[in-house]
Amino acid sequence: MKKICFPARLAALAMLLPGQLAAATFERPIPQPQTDAAEAWYFVASLVLVVALAMVQVMVNRR
């Protein structure tokens, strides 16, 4: 009995299961609106960043 090589088996499998191997169509993601909680946390983070930058400026000026 002749042994079938791996590439031939892979080709046969690819022919038998074309639906399984086909790529799905790209579905564009729909952006979600920003929530009030997210806006509040963004505001808090922005304030913390500004305070941190001001503290760095004070420390650099002391030098």
Secondary structure, DSSP 8 states (H G I E B T S, - for coil): -----HHHHHHHHHHH-HHHHS-------------HHHHHHHHHHHHHHHHHHHHHHHHHHH-
